[in-house]
Amino acid sequence: MYTYKKSERLCNKKLTENLFLKGSSISVDSFRLVYIEDKNKDVLLKSQIIVSKRNIVKAVDRNFIKRQIRESFRKNKHLILDSLKKSSMSLNIAIVYQQSSRKPSIVIDEEIKSLFNRLLNKL
């Protein structure tokens, strides 16, 4: 339940392009979540985490922020998975960090939770 496996990562270039061209988005403070329903029912939720080089110049900081977001995603994805199992849906999502500075892990965790709750209300 609290894992982030390779099969849950969105790596396919065509799926990523389709996500950003045809997907819907939700914004909360420093995050934007882009989502689209997927036809592949093998994995319920595939995700991608994006931290822009334009906003965060240092690679060390970008990697640290990605690590924080992955950890928060790993701990809170059960909120979405339970709903997806009930409705037998599959989603592709991208979490985009839009701030120009680092934030504490607690703040990121709270924002990811609120982002997931808004996503559940949209579904």
Residue pairs with C-beta under 8 A, 6 or more apart in sequence:
1 78
1 81
2 74
2 75
2 78
3 74
4 70
4 73
4 74
4 77
7 42
7 43
8 43
8 45
8 46
8 47
9 46
9 47
9 48
10 16
10 19
10 46
10 47
10 48
10 92
10 93
10 94
11 48
15 38
15 46
15 92
16 48
16 94
18 36
19 34
19 35
19 36
19 48
19 92
19 93
19 94
20 34
20 94
22 36
23 34
23 35
23 36
23 92
23 94
24 34
24 35
24 36
24 122
25 32
25 33
25 34
25 35
26 32
26 33
26 35
26 115
26 118
26 119
26 122
27 33
27 98
28 111
28 114
28 115
28 118
29 111
30 97
30 98
30 99
30 103
30 111
31 95
31 96
31 97
31 98
31 111
31 112
31 115
32 95
32 96
32 98
33 93
33 94
33 95
33 96
33 115
33 118
33 119
34 93
34 94
34 96
35 91
35 92
35 93
35 94
35 119
36 91
36 92
37 89
37 90
37 91
37 92
38 46
38 90
38 91
38 92
39 90
40 90
41 88
41 90
43 90
44 81
44 84
44 85
44 89
44 90
44 91
45 77
45 80
45 81
45 84
45 90
45 91
45 93
46 90
46 91
46 92
46 93
47 73
47 77
47 92
47 93
47 94
47 95
48 92
48 93
48 94
48 95
49 66
49 69
49 70
49 73
49 94
49 95
49 97
50 94
50 95
50 96
50 97
51 62
51 65
51 66
51 69
51 96
51 97
52 96
52 97
52 98
53 62
55 97
55 98
55 99
55 100
56 62
56 65
56 97
56 100
56 101
56 102
61 102
64 102
65 97
65 102
65 103
65 108
68 103
68 105
68 108
69 95
69 97
69 108
69 112
71 105
72 105
72 108
72 109
72 112
72 113
73 95
73 112
75 109
76 109
76 112
76 113
76 116
77 116
79 113
79 116
79 117
79 120
80 91
80 116
80 119
80 120
83 120
83 123
84 90
84 91
87 123
89 123
93 119
95 112
95 115
